Amino acid sequence: MMLEKSAGAVIFRKNNGIKYLLLHYAGEHRAGAHWDFVKGNVEEGEEEKATVAREIEEETGIEDINFIEGFKESINYFYKREKRLIYKEVVFYLVETSSAEGVKLSYEHVGYEWLGYEEAMQRLTYRNARNVLEKAHELLSKV
């Protein structure tokens, strides 16, 4: 079994309340079409936060980010690639941006939306992503 590690972010902005950035992944993606957060594989020798910053820039074009201290959530799951079982760990950070417009999507995505908490919870495809969003929202509600 192969091991794979990724890092990603729950990206938010404050504009008439908190809005979360969700990305619509294309159907060609191995998981099929789905809504999720920015994430990508940690490259050899790369720190997790460096991966997050790189992936945010590559997938959205957003460069102005601020990591919110006190938030780091991990999810784990299995998937198959070319008939091989992969155990994947994804570490998520909470990141604030002031960039609202001008998101430039990568080839991996077919759309994006800035959504309030309830809408984002309904839009996210996977339960583990909803669990991460719930924890992020709880932290932001206390600030």
Z-matrix of the N, CA and C atoms (Angstrom, degrees):
N
C 1 1.453
C 2 1.529 1 108.66
N 3 1.305 2 115.01 1 135.99
C 4 1.462 3 120.72 2 178.06
C 5 1.522 4 110.61 3 -89.42
N 6 1.325 5 115.22 4 150.81
C 7 1.458 6 121.88 5 174.89
C 8 1.516 7 108.27 6 -110.57
N 9 1.314 8 116.96 7 140.18
C 10 1.459 9 122.09 8 179.69
C 11 1.522 10 108.17 9 -137.14
N 12 1.331 11 116.25 10 136.34
C 13 1.466 12 120.39 11 179.08
C 14 1.511 13 109.42 12 -122.15
N 15 1.329 14 114.85 13 132.21
C 16 1.459 15 121.90 14 177.01
C 17 1.515 16 109.11 15 -127.25
N 18 1.322 17 114.95 16 162.79
C 19 1.456 18 121.67 17 174.34
C 20 1.516 19 107.51 18 -134.84
N 21 1.322 20 115.24 19 144.93
C 22 1.459 21 119.78 20 -177.81
C 23 1.506 22 111.31 21 -150.31
N 24 1.327 23 115.10 22 -172.77
C 25 1.454 24 119.47 23 -175.93
C 26 1.513 25 112.39 24 -147.17
N 27 1.328 26 113.35 25 143.40
C 28 1.450 27 121.63 26 163.98
C 29 1.524 28 103.60 27 -89.89
N 30 1.326 29 116.14 28 108.65
C 31 1.464 30 121.59 29 -177.46
C 32 1.523 31 108.55 30 -96.98
N 33 1.339 32 115.69 31 133.04
C 34 1.461 33 119.20 32 178.64
C 35 1.520 34 109.87 33 -137.74
N 36 1.323 35 113.63 34 162.44
C 37 1.464 36 121.58 35 172.74
C 38 1.518 37 107.20 36 -140.79
N 39 1.318 38 115.51 37 156.48
C 40 1.458 39 120.54 38 178.65
C 41 1.516 40 107.87 39 -104.75
N 42 1.324 41 115.73 40 113.26
C 43 1.451 42 122.30 41 -179.66
C 44 1.523 43 106.44 42 -156.64
N 45 1.334 44 116.47 43 100.32
C 46 1.471 45 120.14 44 -172.12
C 47 1.522 46 109.97 45 54.10
N 48 1.299 47 115.51 46 52.51
C 49 1.454 48 121.66 47 -175.31
C 50 1.518 49 109.88 48 100.02
N 51 1.312 50 116.07 49 -178.42
C 52 1.467 51 121.20 50 -178.58
C 53 1.520 52 109.25 51 -88.62
N 54 1.331 53 115.73 52 131.31
C 55 1.463 54 122.45 53 175.42
C 56 1.523 55 108.16 54 -119.94
N 57 1.324 56 116.24 55 137.23
C 58 1.460 57 122.93 56 -179.17
C 59 1.521 58 109.57 57 -107.87
N 60 1.320 59 116.04 58 141.65
C 61 1.464 60 121.35 59 179.45
C 62 1.525 61 109.83 60 -91.80
N 63 1.332 62 115.14 61 119.65
C 64 1.462 63 121.27 62 174.84
C 65 1.517 64 108.54 63 -114.96
N 66 1.328 65 115.07 64 142.42
C 67 1.458 66 121.41 65 179.47
C 68 1.520 67 110.03 66 -109.83
N 69 1.332 68 115.19 67 140.11
C 70 1.464 69 121.74 68 177.03
C 71 1.525 70 107.62 69 -97.53
N 72 1.318 71 115.19 70 109.04
C 73 1.462 72 121.40 71 -179.78
C 74 1.526 73 109.05 72 -81.15
N 75 1.317 74 115.87 73 139.66
C 76 1.460 75 122.40 74 -177.33
C 77 1.525 76 110.93 75 -68.13
N 78 1.312 77 115.94 76 159.01
C 79 1.466 78 122.40 77 179.65
C 80 1.510 79 114.11 78 -64.37
N 81 1.353 80 117.56 79 -20.78
C 82 1.469 81 120.17 80 -179.75
C 83 1.522 82 111.14 81 -72.66
N 84 1.323 83 116.66 82 -17.14
C 85 1.466 84 121.61 83 178.94
C 86 1.523 85 108.05 84 -60.33
N 87 1.322 86 117.65 85 145.30
C 88 1.471 87 120.83 86 -175.42
C 89 1.523 88 112.88 87 -56.59
N 90 1.335 89 117.50 88 -26.22
C 91 1.466 90 120.46 89 179.52
C 92 1.531 91 111.69 90 -89.15
N 93 1.325 92 117.17 91 -0.50
C 94 1.454 93 120.01 92 -176.42
C 95 1.518 94 109.87 93 80.61
N 96 1.316 95 116.38 94 175.42
C 97 1.464 96 120.67 95 -179.26
C 98 1.526 97 109.22 96 -62.67
N 99 1.334 98 115.94 97 131.96
C 100 1.459 99 120.55 98 179.76
C 101 1.525 100 110.57 99 -163.05
N 102 1.340 101 115.77 100 164.66
C 103 1.463 102 123.59 101 176.79
C 104 1.516 103 107.93 102 -107.03
N 105 1.335 104 115.81 103 132.33
C 106 1.459 105 120.01 104 -175.75
C 107 1.526 106 109.60 105 -159.24
N 108 1.329 107 115.33 106 -175.03
C 109 1.456 108 122.73 107 177.40
C 110 1.530 109 110.04 108 -93.96
N 111 1.323 110 115.84 109 167.27
C 112 1.465 111 122.14 110 172.07
C 113 1.522 112 108.27 111 -62.71
N 114 1.333 113 116.23 112 133.85
C 115 1.455 114 120.12 113 173.15
C 116 1.518 115 109.10 114 -164.86
N 117 1.329 116 115.60 115 159.03
C 118 1.451 117 120.39 116 178.21
C 119 1.512 118 110.90 117 -168.27
N 120 1.318 119 115.26 118 167.19
C 121 1.459 120 121.00 119 -177.08
C 122 1.522 121 112.25 120 -66.79
N 123 1.326 122 114.83 121 138.39
C 124 1.460 123 121.65 122 173.92
C 125 1.528 124 106.86 123 -75.31
N 126 1.324 125 116.22 124 122.91
C 127 1.454 126 120.58 125 179.74
C 128 1.522 127 110.50 126 -80.88
N 129 1.318 128 116.09 127 156.03
C 130 1.463 129 121.36 128 -177.91
C 131 1.528 130 110.87 129 -54.60
N 132 1.330 131 115.95 130 128.57
C 133 1.454 132 121.71 131 178.93
C 134 1.523 133 114.57 132 79.53
N 135 1.312 134 117.52 133 2.89
C 136 1.466 135 121.45 134 -176.44
C 137 1.526 136 110.30 135 -95.83
N 138 1.320 137 116.51 136 136.81
C 139 1.467 138 121.69 137 174.53
C 140 1.534 139 108.75 138 -75.13
N 141 1.330 140 116.61 139 152.24
C 142 1.461 141 120.75 140 -178.03
C 143 1.527 142 112.58 141 -57.03
N 144 1.330 143 117.47 142 -46.16
C 145 1.470 144 119.66 143 -178.06
C 146 1.527 145 111.10 144 -66.36
N 147 1.323 146 117.56 145 -31.24
C 148 1.466 147 120.19 146 175.32
C 149 1.524 148 110.04 147 -66.86
N 150 1.327 149 116.85 148 -38.55
C 151 1.463 150 120.92 149 175.92
C 152 1.525 151 109.88 150 -61.64
N 153 1.331 152 116.36 151 -45.65
C 154 1.461 153 120.69 152 -179.47
C 155 1.525 154 110.59 153 -58.88
N 156 1.331 155 116.60 154 -48.96
C 157 1.473 156 120.18 155 -179.37
C 158 1.524 157 110.88 156 -61.31
N 159 1.320 158 117.46 157 -42.23
C 160 1.466 159 121.70 158 179.77
C 161 1.520 160 110.84 159 -64.15
N 162 1.325 161 116.50 160 -46.77
C 163 1.461 162 120.57 161 -178.29
C 164 1.529 163 111.53 162 -65.56
N 165 1.327 164 117.39 163 -39.27
C 166 1.464 165 119.70 164 177.67
C 167 1.526 166 109.82 165 -60.59
N 168 1.325 167 116.21 166 -45.75
C 169 1.474 168 119.71 167 -179.63
C 170 1.529 169 110.76 168 -65.77
N 171 1.340 170 117.60 169 -43.82
C 172 1.465 171 120.63 170 -178.80
C 173 1.526 172 112.50 171 -66.25
N 174 1.328 173 116.95 172 -40.67
C 175 1.464 174 120.50 173 -173.01
C 176 1.518 175 114.12 174 -89.11
N 177 1.357 176 117.40 175 -21.69
C 178 1.463 177 119.34 176 -175.49
C 179 1.523 178 113.94 177 -130.49
N 180 1.325 179 117.50 178 -16.84
C 181 1.457 180 121.10 179 -174.60
C 182 1.522 181 113.28 180 80.15
N 183 1.322 182 117.75 181 -1.39
C 184 1.470 183 121.82 182 -179.42
C 185 1.526 184 109.34 183 -77.29
N 186 1.335 185 114.68 184 128.49
C 187 1.466 186 120.03 185 179.12
C 188 1.522 187 113.08 186 -115.63
N 189 1.330 188 117.64 187 -25.25
C 190 1.474 189 119.59 188 -178.83
C 191 1.526 190 109.49 189 -87.10
N 192 1.321 191 114.35 190 98.56
C 193 1.465 192 119.80 191 -178.17
C 194 1.523 193 109.79 192 -129.97
N 195 1.321 194 113.41 193 153.03
C 196 1.462 195 121.59 194 177.59
C 197 1.525 196 107.65 195 -136.81
N 198 1.334 197 116.71 196 117.39
C 199 1.457 198 120.84 197 178.11
C 200 1.527 199 109.38 198 -73.33
N 201 1.327 200 116.56 199 133.65
C 202 1.459 201 122.45 200 177.75
C 203 1.528 202 107.46 201 -90.72
N 204 1.308 203 115.41 202 119.17
C 205 1.465 204 120.32 203 -178.34
C 206 1.526 205 110.65 204 -65.92
N 207 1.318 206 115.11 205 149.36
C 208 1.457 207 120.61 206 175.89
C 209 1.514 208 114.84 207 89.95
N 210 1.338 209 117.51 208 6.56
C 211 1.463 210 119.17 209 178.88
C 212 1.528 211 109.59 210 -128.16
N 213 1.324 212 114.95 211 119.57
C 214 1.461 213 122.65 212 174.05
C 215 1.521 214 106.11 213 -156.70
N 216 1.317 215 115.61 214 111.19
C 217 1.469 216 121.49 215 -177.63
C 218 1.523 217 109.88 216 -122.05
N 219 1.315 218 116.15 217 137.48
C 220 1.466 219 121.11 218 179.15
C 221 1.522 220 110.71 219 -113.20
N 222 1.315 221 114.56 220 143.83
C 223 1.464 222 121.07 221 170.39
C 224 1.523 223 107.13 222 -126.23
N 225 1.313 224 115.68 223 154.78
C 226 1.467 225 121.56 224 179.80
C 227 1.516 226 108.50 225 -136.30
N 228 1.312 227 114.88 226 143.32
C 229 1.459 228 119.03 227 176.29
C 230 1.521 229 110.00 228 -161.40
N 231 1.318 230 115.29 229 167.31
C 232 1.461 231 122.58 230 176.59
C 233 1.520 232 108.60 231 -109.56
N 234 1.318 233 115.94 232 147.34
C 235 1.464 234 120.95 233 170.10
C 236 1.519 235 108.08 234 -150.66
N 237 1.322 236 115.94 235 165.96
C 238 1.457 237 120.75 236 179.52
C 239 1.513 238 110.78 237 -110.26
N 240 1.331 239 115.04 238 137.66
C 241 1.461 240 122.23 239 174.49
C 242 1.516 241 106.58 240 -134.92
N 243 1.317 242 115.43 241 121.00
C 244 1.466 243 121.36 242 -178.94
C 245 1.530 244 111.17 243 50.78
N 246 1.328 245 115.69 244 47.05
C 247 1.460 246 125.11 245 176.96
C 248 1.526 247 113.88 246 66.53
N 249 1.347 248 117.40 247 11.17
C 250 1.456 249 120.73 248 177.38
C 251 1.520 250 108.92 249 -107.64
N 252 1.331 251 115.04 250 137.50
C 253 1.453 252 120.69 251 178.71
C 254 1.530 253 109.42 252 -80.85
N 255 1.334 254 115.74 253 129.45
C 256 1.458 255 122.23 254 -179.24
C 257 1.527 256 108.16 255 -117.54
N 258 1.339 257 116.02 256 130.67
C 259 1.457 258 120.97 257 171.73
C 260 1.517 259 106.40 258 -98.80
N 261 1.332 260 115.90 259 120.19
C 262 1.453 261 120.71 260 -174.77
C 263 1.517 262 110.86 261 -115.83
N 264 1.334 263 115.03 262 134.91
C 265 1.456 264 121.86 263 171.80
C 266 1.517 265 106.63 264 -115.96
N 267 1.330 266 116.34 265 131.74
C 268 1.462 267 121.81 266 176.84
C 269 1.521 268 107.98 267 -123.62
N 270 1.320 269 115.77 268 126.39
C 271 1.460 270 122.23 269 177.50
C 272 1.525 271 107.39 270 -104.18
N 273 1.329 272 116.16 271 127.16
C 274 1.460 273 121.26 272 -179.82
C 275 1.519 274 110.96 273 -110.26
N 276 1.321 275 114.77 274 138.47
C 277 1.451 276 123.44 275 173.57
C 278 1.516 277 108.32 276 -113.12
N 279 1.319 278 116.28 277 162.67
C 280 1.450 279 122.30 278 177.08
C 281 1.524 280 107.48 279 -104.29
N 282 1.336 281 115.87 280 126.10
C 283 1.465 282 121.60 281 -171.97
C 284 1.522 283 109.53 282 -131.51
N 285 1.329 284 115.27 283 131.26
C 286 1.465 285 120.63 284 175.85
C 287 1.522 286 109.71 285 -102.16
N 288 1.323 287 115.25 286 144.04
C 289 1.458 288 121.50 287 174.58
C 290 1.518 289 108.67 288 -136.71
N 291 1.321 290 115.46 289 158.74
C 292 1.466 291 119.05 290 172.60
C 293 1.527 292 110.02 291 -104.57
N 294 1.337 293 116.59 292 -3.10
C 295 1.471 294 121.38 293 178.58
C 296 1.516 295 109.57 294 -77.04
N 297 1.301 296 115.86 295 117.57
C 298 1.460 297 120.11 296 178.93
C 299 1.518 298 111.18 297 -109.63
N 300 1.296 299 115.04 298 -44.11
C 301 1.461 300 120.02 299 -178.92
C 302 1.527 301 108.36 300 -102.35
N 303 1.293 302 115.37 301 168.87
C 304 1.456 303 119.69 302 175.07
C 305 1.519 304 114.72 303 76.85
N 306 1.322 305 117.83 304 22.41
C 307 1.460 306 119.55 305 173.73
C 308 1.523 307 107.52 306 -65.20
N 309 1.319 308 116.26 307 127.78
C 310 1.465 309 121.78 308 -179.95
C 311 1.520 310 108.21 309 -111.07
N 312 1.310 311 116.06 310 104.50
C 313 1.461 312 121.28 311 -174.92
C 314 1.524 313 112.65 312 -74.29
N 315 1.330 314 115.25 313 148.69
C 316 1.459 315 121.12 314 173.81
C 317 1.529 316 109.49 315 -81.69
N 318 1.310 317 115.51 316 176.62
C 319 1.463 318 121.77 317 178.89
C 320 1.530 319 112.42 318 -62.70
N 321 1.335 320 117.46 319 -19.76
C 322 1.466 321 121.58 320 -177.00
C 323 1.524 322 112.93 321 -73.24
N 324 1.337 323 116.96 322 -16.71
C 325 1.456 324 120.75 323 -170.45
C 326 1.523 325 112.41 324 -120.14
N 327 1.332 326 114.50 325 152.43
C 328 1.457 327 120.63 326 178.10
C 329 1.520 328 111.91 327 -116.75
N 330 1.326 329 116.47 328 -1.52
C 331 1.453 330 119.59 329 178.73
C 332 1.513 331 111.58 330 -178.90
N 333 1.330 332 114.17 331 171.12
C 334 1.461 333 121.20 332 176.11
C 335 1.524 334 108.12 333 -153.31
N 336 1.327 335 115.15 334 159.70
C 337 1.460 336 120.17 335 174.74
C 338 1.512 337 109.48 336 -148.96
N 339 1.335 338 115.60 337 143.39
C 340 1.458 339 123.19 338 168.74
C 341 1.522 340 105.41 339 -94.33
N 342 1.330 341 116.96 340 116.98
C 343 1.463 342 120.63 341 -174.51
C 344 1.524 343 111.63 342 -128.48
N 345 1.325 344 115.66 343 148.53
C 346 1.455 345 121.06 344 170.31
C 347 1.522 346 109.50 345 -66.68
N 348 1.314 347 115.71 346 169.70
C 349 1.461 348 121.14 347 -174.44
C 350 1.526 349 113.45 348 -55.76
N 351 1.323 350 117.75 349 -52.63
C 352 1.468 351 120.37 350 -176.64
C 353 1.532 352 111.44 351 -61.61
N 354 1.331 353 116.41 352 -43.90
C 355 1.470 354 119.94 353 179.32
C 356 1.521 355 110.67 354 -64.69
N 357 1.333 356 116.78 355 -40.98
C 358 1.464 357 120.52 356 179.79
C 359 1.528 358 110.85 357 -64.07
N 360 1.328 359 116.46 358 -40.23
C 361 1.469 360 119.70 359 178.69
C 362 1.528 361 111.06 360 -61.84
N 363 1.321 362 116.56 361 -36.90
C 364 1.465 363 120.28 362 178.79
C 365 1.527 364 111.96 363 -73.56
N 366 1.329 365 116.90 364 -32.78
C 367 1.467 366 121.14 365 -174.64
C 368 1.526 367 113.01 366 -80.15
N 369 1.333 368 117.53 367 -35.18
C 370 1.461 369 120.12 368 -177.74
C 371 1.525 370 110.18 369 -58.12
N 372 1.315 371 115.95 370 135.64
C 373 1.455 372 120.90 371 -175.33
C 374 1.529 373 112.89 372 -77.14
N 375 1.325 374 116.80 373 -40.13
C 376 1.469 375 120.29 374 -170.77
C 377 1.518 376 112.61 375 -105.99
N 378 1.332 377 115.23 376 141.65
C 379 1.457 378 122.09 377 -179.86
C 380 1.528 379 111.38 378 -60.00
N 381 1.334 380 118.20 379 -39.96
C 382 1.459 381 118.79 380 -178.75
C 383 1.530 382 111.30 381 -63.90
N 384 1.318 383 118.05 382 -32.87
C 385 1.470 384 121.26 383 175.36
C 386 1.524 385 110.54 384 -68.66
N 387 1.321 386 116.92 385 -39.17
C 388 1.472 387 120.04 386 177.26
C 389 1.534 388 110.49 387 -63.92
N 390 1.339 389 116.84 388 -37.55
C 391 1.460 390 120.41 389 177.75
C 392 1.529 391 111.13 390 -63.64
N 393 1.327 392 117.19 391 -40.55
C 394 1.467 393 121.55 392 178.16
C 395 1.530 394 109.36 393 -64.85
N 396 1.323 395 117.15 394 -45.01
C 397 1.469 396 120.77 395 179.46
C 398 1.530 397 110.84 396 -61.94
N 399 1.310 398 116.89 397 -41.13
C 400 1.464 399 120.24 398 179.41
C 401 1.535 400 110.44 399 -58.90
N 402 1.321 401 117.23 400 -44.72
C 403 1.469 402 121.00 401 179.62
C 404 1.524 403 111.32 402 -66.72
N 405 1.330 404 117.26 403 -39.83
C 406 1.468 405 120.96 404 178.22
C 407 1.518 406 110.20 405 -62.95
N 408 1.331 407 115.93 406 -44.27
C 409 1.462 408 120.89 407 -178.35
C 410 1.533 409 111.13 408 -65.47
N 411 1.324 410 116.51 409 -38.67
C 412 1.468 411 121.02 410 177.10
C 413 1.534 412 109.86 411 -59.48
N 414 1.316 413 117.24 412 -45.13
C 415 1.465 414 121.14 413 179.68
C 416 1.518 415 110.86 414 -63.20
N 417 1.333 416 116.82 415 -45.93
C 418 1.466 417 120.02 416 -179.32
C 419 1.521 418 112.45 417 -66.56
N 420 1.314 419 117.56 418 -29.19
C 421 1.460 420 121.33 419 179.03
C 422 1.524 421 111.89 420 -69.23
N 423 1.328 422 117.05 421 -22.75
C 424 1.454 423 122.16 422 -179.04
C 425 1.525 424 112.02 423 -86.40
N 426 1.324 425 116.35 424 -17.29
C 427 1.475 426 120.16 425 -175.37
C 428 1.508 427 111.35 426 -82.80
